[in-house]
Amino acid sequence: MKPKNCFSTTLLCIYLTLLLPTLISSQYCQRTCGNLHLKYPFGSGPGCGDPRFHPYVTCSQEKLTLTTHTGCYTITAIDYNIKVLYITDPSMSTCSCAQPSKGFGLDWNAPFSFDDNNIFSLLDCSITSSPIYKPDGFYGGGNSTLVPLCDSKGASICSLLYSCRPISALNTPISTCCVYTPVDLGPSFEMDLQKLKCTSYSGIFSFNGQVSNPQSWEYGVALKYKFSVSNDYPGACADCERSNGVCGYTGDYNSFICNCPGDRLNTTGDCLYSPYWSHSLRLLPWKMGVWLQIYSLALFLGWIS
């Protein structure tokens, strides 16, 4: 009978190996950072989310932060449906506060780009030395005029910004305000105010339904993110999150893992159990068939042995 027992045990081990996902060493990935919900491609730390985003987006002391070569910026919201995140720049001038700034830029290899809804107003730019003003040589003669490389439709935005007390306190003419759109920042997405000879800037990503009231505008920067050529959600990650897991990566090749809740090991597939608010555990319905197969096989092997 021992050979039968050995055969049964071997068969069961092979079946379980093929059926169940590989388990690997555990690591903890948070589902939230402060009041922000974390989903792929973002993660709470190394090994969580997509490895291409971790150097730029991190969670520290329950605050989600974007880091670029120009500074660190608090992420205030993420819209996973349109794949856009929103940040605040503490050096930005708004209707509440005007201050000098060095500008804002994105790393050339970062998986981000400016959202088309962004409007950037450069403030207190030097008319005589800023590169956004250049002589118009088409008119000839010795009386060249200066033509700003700004959005001609942005004059009203400058006027409204200068109606704010902190910005009007700069005591500079409105003509030194220039509205830039993201396309004007060039392929490097760089807004270097020192090179542009401007003192500060305002970033607006929404008028909040009140175009004529700058105090109600939403100030900050909206950034689009992209995690693949087609930007399709990875199927393995969708299965992981459906089973209440958190997508992550591990190893030298950043292989996909699913970080399961509680103290259980991570898996290369998805989580077998799903915790509920009561902290109880129950088997996921779509996994019930798997365990019924295992149970049936175990009974069969027990019977033939």
C-alpha positions in Angstrom: 0.0 0.0 0.0 2.9 2.4 0.5 3.6 2.7 -3.2 0.0 3.7 -3.7 0.3 6.3 -0.9 3.5 7.7 -2.5 1.8 7.9 -5.9 -1.3 9.6 -4.5 0.8 12.1 -2.6 2.9 12.9 -5.7 -0.1 13.3 -7.8 -1.7 15.7 -5.4 1.5 17.8 -5.1 1.7 18.0 -8.9 -1.9 19.0 -9.2 -1.6 21.7 -6.5 1.6 23.1 -8.1 -0.1 23.5 -11.5 -3.4 24.8 -10.1 -2.3 27.3 -7.5 -0.3 30.5 -8.2 3.3 30.8 -7.0 3.7 32.2 -3.4 6.5 34.5 -2.7 7.9 36.5 0.3 5.4 38.9 1.8 5.6 42.7 1.6 3.0 45.3 2.7 1.4 47.6 0.2 -1.1 50.2 1.4 -4.4 50.8 -0.4 -4.6 54.4 0.7 -2.2 57.3 1.3 -3.9 59.8 3.5 -7.3 60.4 2.0 -6.2 59.2 -1.5 -7.1 55.8 -2.8 -4.1 54.0 -4.4 -4.6 51.9 -7.5 -2.3 50.8 -10.2 0.1 52.2 -11.4 0.7 54.0 -8.1 1.9 52.4 -4.9 2.7 53.2 -1.3 6.4 52.2 -1.5 9.0 50.1 -3.2 7.5 46.9 -4.6 4.0 48.4 -4.9 2.3 49.7 -8.0 4.3 50.0 -11.2 8.1 50.3 -10.9 8.3 53.1 -13.5 6.2 55.3 -11.2 7.9 54.6 -7.9 10.8 57.0 -8.2 8.4 59.9 -8.9 5.3 59.1 -6.8 5.8 58.1 -3.1 3.8 58.0 0.0 5.4 59.3 3.2 3.7 60.2 6.5 0.3 59.6 4.7 1.1 62.2 2.1 1.4 61.3 -1.6 4.1 63.3 -3.3 5.4 63.8 -6.8 9.1 64.4 -7.1 10.8 66.0 -10.1 14.1 67.8 -10.7 12.4 71.1 -9.8 11.0 70.0 -6.4 8.5 68.0 -4.4 4.8 68.5 -4.9 1.8 67.3 -3.0 -0.7 65.2 -5.0 -4.2 66.4 -4.1 -6.3 64.1 -6.3 -6.1 61.3 -8.8 -8.8 60.6 -11.5 -8.2 57.0 -12.5 -10.9 57.2 -15.2 -9.1 59.8 -17.3 -5.6 59.0 -15.9 -4.8 62.4 -14.6 -3.3 63.4 -11.2 -3.4 66.9 -9.7 -0.6 68.6 -7.7 0.0 71.8 -5.9 3.1 73.9 -6.1 3.8 75.7 -2.8 5.8 78.4 -4.7 3.0 79.1 -7.2 1.2 82.4 -7.0 -2.6 82.3 -6.6 -5.4 84.7 -5.8 -4.5 84.1 -2.1 -0.7 84.5 -2.2 1.9 85.9 -4.6 5.5 84.8 -4.2 8.7 84.3 -6.3 9.1 80.9 -8.0 11.7 79.1 -10.0 9.0 77.4 -12.1 8.0 73.8 -12.7 9.3 71.0 -14.9 9.0 67.3 -15.5 11.9 64.8 -15.9 12.3 63.9 -19.5 11.9 60.1 -18.8 9.0 60.4 -16.4 5.7 58.8 -17.5 3.9 62.1 -17.2 2.9 65.0 -19.5 0.9 68.1 -19.0 -2.9 67.8 -19.4 -4.4 70.0 -22.1 -6.6 71.8 -19.6 -3.6 73.4 -17.9 -3.2 77.2 -18.2 0.0 78.8 -17.1 0.3 82.5 -16.5 3.8 83.8 -16.3 4.0 86.8 -14.0 6.2 89.9 -13.9 8.2 89.0 -17.0 10.9 91.4 -18.2 9.8 93.0 -21.5 13.3 93.9 -22.4 15.2 90.7 -21.7 12.6 87.8 -21.5 12.8 85.4 -24.5 9.0 85.4 -24.6 9.2 88.9 -26.1 11.1 89.2 -29.4 11.5 92.0 -31.9 9.2 91.7 -34.8 11.5 92.1 -37.9 8.8 91.9 -40.5 8.0 95.6 -40.4 11.5 96.7 -41.2 12.9 100.1 -40.3 14.5 101.1 -37.0 11.2 101.0 -35.0 10.9 97.3 -34.2 8.0 96.3 -32.0 8.0 93.6 -29.3 5.6 90.7 -29.9 5.0 88.4 -26.9 5.0 84.6 -27.6 1.8 84.2 -25.5 -1.7 83.1 -26.1 -3.6 86.1 -27.5 -6.8 84.8 -25.8 -5.1 84.9 -22.4 -5.3 88.6 -21.8 -8.5 88.3 -19.9 -7.0 85.7 -17.6 -4.1 88.1 -16.8 -6.6 90.9 -16.1 -8.5 88.7 -13.7 -5.4 87.5 -11.9 -4.2 91.1 -11.5 -7.6 91.8 -9.8 -6.4 89.6 -6.9 -4.9 91.7 -4.2 -1.7 89.6 -3.7 -0.8 89.7 -7.4 -1.7 93.3 -7.9 0.7 94.0 -5.0 3.5 93.0 -7.3 3.0 96.5 -8.7 3.9 95.5 -12.3 1.9 96.2 -15.5 -0.4 93.6 -16.9 1.7 93.6 -20.0 4.3 91.7 -18.1 1.8 88.8 -17.7 2.0 86.0 -20.3 -0.4 83.1 -20.6 1.4 79.9 -21.7 -0.3 76.7 -22.8 1.4 73.3 -22.3 2.4 73.1 -25.9 4.4 76.3 -25.6 6.6 74.6 -22.9 8.3 72.5 -25.6 9.0 68.7 -25.7 10.9 68.8 -22.4 7.9 70.2 -20.5 10.2 72.7 -18.8 9.1 76.0 -17.4 12.3 77.6 -16.2 11.3 81.1 -14.9 14.9 82.2 -14.5 15.6 81.6 -18.2 12.3 83.2 -19.1 13.1 86.2 -16.9 9.8 86.0 -15.0 9.3 86.3 -11.3 6.5 83.9 -10.7 3.7 81.9 -12.3 0.1 80.7 -11.7 -1.2 77.3 -12.8 -4.9 76.8 -13.4 -6.5 73.5 -14.3 -10.1 74.4 -13.8 -12.2 77.6 -13.6 -14.6 75.6 -11.4 -17.6 77.0 -13.4 -16.7 80.6 -12.5 -14.5 82.0 -15.2 -14.8 85.6 -14.0 -14.0 84.8 -10.4 -10.3 84.0 -9.9 -10.8 83.3 -6.2 -12.8 80.2 -7.1 -10.4 78.8 -9.7 -8.5 75.6 -9.0 -4.8 76.3 -8.9 -2.2 73.7 -9.5 -1.0 71.4 -12.3 -2.8 68.6 -13.9 -0.6 65.8 -15.2 -1.6 62.9 -17.5 0.1 59.6 -16.8 0.7 56.6 -19.1 1.9 53.1 -18.2 1.9 51.5 -21.6 1.7 52.3 -25.3 -2.0 51.5 -25.5 -2.6 52.5 -21.8 -4.7 49.4 -21.4 -5.2 48.2 -17.8 -3.1 45.0 -17.2 -5.3 42.0 -17.0 -3.3 40.4 -14.2 -3.5 43.6 -12.1 -7.3 43.8 -12.7 -7.7 40.2 -11.4 -5.5 41.0 -8.4 -7.5 44.1 -7.5 -10.8 42.2 -8.0 -9.6 39.7 -5.4 -8.9 42.6 -3.0 -5.2 42.5 -3.6 -2.7 45.3 -4.5 -0.6 45.2 -7.6 3.1 45.2 -7.1 6.5 43.9 -8.4 9.5 42.0 -7.1 12.9 40.7 -8.1 15.6 41.9 -10.5 13.2 41.9 -13.4 10.3 43.6 -11.6 8.1 40.6 -12.0 4.4 41.1 -11.3 3.0 40.1 -7.8 -0.3 40.5 -6.1 0.0 41.8 -2.6 -2.7 40.1 -0.5 -4.4 41.6 2.6 -3.4 40.5 6.1 -0.3 38.4 6.9 -0.7 36.0 3.9 2.1 35.6 1.4 2.1 37.5 -1.9 1.2 35.6 -5.1 2.0 35.8 -8.8 -1.7 35.3 -9.5 -4.4 36.8 -7.2 -5.6 36.5 -3.7 -7.6 33.4 -2.6 -9.5 35.2 0.1 -11.2 38.6 0.5 -11.4 40.4 3.8 -14.5 42.4 4.7 -15.1 45.4 6.9 -15.8 43.1 9.8 -12.3 41.6 9.4 -13.8 38.2 8.7 -12.6 36.1 5.8 -14.6 34.3 3.2 -13.8 32.4 0.0 -14.4 34.3 -3.2 -17.2 32.9 -5.2 -15.2 32.6 -8.4 -12.5 30.6 -6.4 -15.0 28.2 -5.0 -14.7 25.8 -8.0 -11.0 25.6 -7.5 -11.2 24.4 -3.9 -14.0 22.0 -4.8 -11.7 20.4 -7.3 -9.0 20.1 -4.7 -11.3 18.7 -2.2 -12.7 16.2 -4.6 -9.3 15.1 -5.7 -8.2 14.7 -2.1 -11.2 12.5 -1.4 -10.5 10.4 -4.5 -6.9 9.9 -3.7 -7.8 9.0 -0.1 -10.3 6.4 -1.4 -7.8 4.8 -3.9 -5.1 4.6 -1.3 
